[in-house]
């Protein structure tokens, strides 16, 4: 599974809109939509922010593993 599918599934599972997540990432809604559509690559710092926000491991978001582990504590 590609990260775009994971970030969309995580967002929808928690009933967030693209606009809400875009605000979290300090980007426009269209930019965030492009992340989910793979029209634009999502920056690593945004992936980290999403992993922390959803409390899931980066490996899960990136599609390396199917197991949802918690985001490591700071």
C-alpha positions as CSV (number, residue, x, y, z in Angstrom):
1,X,0.0,0.0,0.0
2,X,1.3,3.4,-1.0
3,X,1.5,6.3,1.6
4,X,-1.2,8.2,-0.3
5,X,-3.7,5.4,0.5
6,X,-2.6,5.3,4.1
7,X,-2.9,9.0,4.8
8,X,-6.3,9.1,3.2
9,X,-7.5,6.0,5.2
10,X,-6.2,7.5,8.5
11,X,-7.9,10.8,7.8
12,X,-11.2,9.2,6.9
13,X,-11.1,6.7,9.8
14,X,-10.9,9.7,12.1
15,X,-13.5,11.8,10.3
16,X,-11.2,14.6,9.4
17,X,-11.5,16.7,6.3
18,X,-8.7,17.5,3.9
19,X,-8.9,21.1,5.0
20,X,-8.4,20.2,8.6
21,X,-5.3,18.1,7.9
22,X,-4.0,20.8,5.5
23,X,-4.2,23.3,8.3
24,X,-2.2,21.0,10.6
25,X,0.5,20.7,7.9
26,X,0.4,24.4,7.1
27,X,-0.5,23.9,3.4
28,X,-3.5,24.6,1.3
29,X,-6.3,22.1,1.0
30,X,-5.5,21.6,-2.7
31,X,-1.9,20.8,-1.8
32,X,-3.0,18.2,0.7
33,X,-5.4,16.7,-1.9
34,X,-2.5,16.5,-4.3
35,X,-0.6,14.5,-1.6
36,X,-3.5,12.0,-1.4
37,X,-3.7,11.8,-5.2
38,X,0.1,11.4,-5.6
39,X,0.2,14.5,-7.8
40,X,2.7,16.0,-5.3
41,X,5.2,14.2,-3.1
42,X,4.6,14.8,0.5
43,X,7.6,16.2,2.4
44,X,9.2,14.1,5.0
45,X,8.5,16.6,7.8
46,X,4.8,16.4,6.9
47,X,4.9,12.6,7.1
48,X,6.4,12.9,10.5
49,X,3.7,15.4,11.6
50,X,1.0,13.0,10.4
51,X,2.6,10.0,12.1
52,X,2.7,11.9,15.3
53,X,-0.9,13.3,14.9
54,X,-2.3,9.8,14.1
55,X,0.0,8.1,16.6
56,X,1.3,5.6,14.1
57,X,4.7,4.5,13.1
58,X,6.3,6.0,10.0
59,X,6.7,2.5,8.6
60,X,3.0,2.1,8.6
61,X,2.3,5.4,6.9
62,X,4.9,4.6,4.2
63,X,3.4,1.2,3.6
64,X,6.4,-0.7,4.8
65,X,4.4,-2.6,7.4
66,X,0.7,-3.4,7.9
67,X,1.1,-3.2,11.6
68,X,0.0,0.0,13.3
69,X,2.6,0.7,16.0
70,X,2.6,3.8,18.1
71,X,4.6,6.8,17.1
72,X,7.8,6.8,19.2
73,X,7.7,9.2,22.1
74,X,9.9,12.3,22.0
